[in-house]
Every structure is written in C-alpha cells, then in structure tokens.
Amino acid sequence: AAAGKLLVVPVDGSHWLSMQELLDMLQKKGHEVVVVAPEVSLQIKPSKTFVMKTYPVPFTREEMDTVF
C-alpha cells in the first residue's frame, strides 16, 4: 500500500463485501487497485474503483447456482 498499488485476491462472500468498502476508500486516496477473481463468482463483480482480472474455473454460473 505504501507504493500506491494493491493486488487483491478476495474470497467470495461476506469477506468480499467488507473488503470492497476498504478498496473503494483506498482508491479515493489515490491507490491503484487490481482484483484477481474467478470468472464465475457470487458477489465479486467489476467496479469503476478497481481493475478486475479474472481466471477460468471448471464450472459455469448455472452449475454454481444449482449447488447453492
């Protein structure tokens, strides 16, 4: 964070909801934030406050929805 750049690999769920607020605040203070997340996720979505990079996973959104 001292360099003004953050790489974040979040976990889906309530942890992400809390972390997203923190990332928004850090971006407002001038930090560059990059979030690395699976391409299929329940709550991790792109935002204007950070750069989103995704990686492939071996299941579809429909399969994940069925499990939950």
VENRAJO-V934031 format. One record per pair of residues at least 4 apart in sequence whose C-alpha atoms are under 7 Angstrom apart, sorted by sequence separation. I is the first residue (numbers start at 1). J is the second residue. If there is no record, write none. Layout:
# VENRAJO-V934031
i:I j:J
i:I j:J
This chain:
# VENRAJO-V934031
i:1 j:5
i:11 j:15
i:12 j:16
i:13 j:17
i:14 j:18
i:15 j:19
i:16 j:20
i:17 j:21
i:18 j:22
i:19 j:23
i:20 j:24
i:21 j:25
i:22 j:26
i:23 j:27
i:24 j:28
i:25 j:29
i:26 j:30
i:27 j:31
i:59 j:63
i:60 j:64
i:61 j:65
i:62 j:66
i:63 j:67
i:64 j:68
i:1 j:6
i:11 j:16
i:26 j:31
i:27 j:32
i:59 j:64
i:10 j:16
i:27 j:33
i:46 j:52
i:35 j:50
i:39 j:54
i:34 j:50
i:35 j:51
i:36 j:52
i:37 j:53
i:38 j:54
i:39 j:55
i:33 j:50
i:34 j:51
i:35 j:52
i:36 j:53
i:37 j:54
i:38 j:55
i:39 j:56
i:33 j:51
i:34 j:52
i:35 j:53
i:36 j:54
i:37 j:55
i:38 j:56
i:39 j:57
i:38 j:57
i:40 j:60
i:40 j:61
i:27 j:49
i:24 j:49
i:4 j:30
i:5 j:31
i:6 j:32
i:7 j:33
i:8 j:34
i:9 j:35
i:4 j:31
i:5 j:32
i:6 j:33
i:7 j:34
i:8 j:35
i:9 j:36
i:10 j:37
i:4 j:32
i:5 j:33
i:6 j:34
i:7 j:35
i:8 j:36
i:9 j:37
i:12 j:41
i:12 j:42
i:13 j:43
i:12 j:43
i:12 j:44
